[in-house]
Amino acid sequence: MRTAVAAQYWVVAGGAATVLKLAHDEAARAHSPGTVLTAAMIRHLLDRKGGAELDFGRGEDAYKSLWAGRRRRHIGVVLVSPRWPAGLLALGRLVANMTEQA
């Protein structure tokens, strides 16, 4: 039986390919399955989909500098009302994401 050692989810839209999720099996880390899969995905996206731009998403993960020659910051505004349960939930997620990235 074969077992997957790496997986990725990409979205392609408007000439840009954005990676949403990367994962690899730590037990196979010595063989760099994530790096091999990223290289194959980039080749596929550029050759077959004609993608003009690759976006590795938010965060300061070290692997991104291996694939991207430059970094572009995305700045946005999140408006929530803490008076409503949905607003409190959104605010909690925002704070959790900011804490995780720090």
Secondary structure, 3 states (H helix, E strand, C coil): CCCCCEEEEEEEECCEEEEEEEEECHHHHHHCHHHHHHHHHHHHHHHHCCCCEEECCCCCCCCHHHHCCCCCCCCCCCCCCCCCHHHHHHHHHHHHHHHHHC
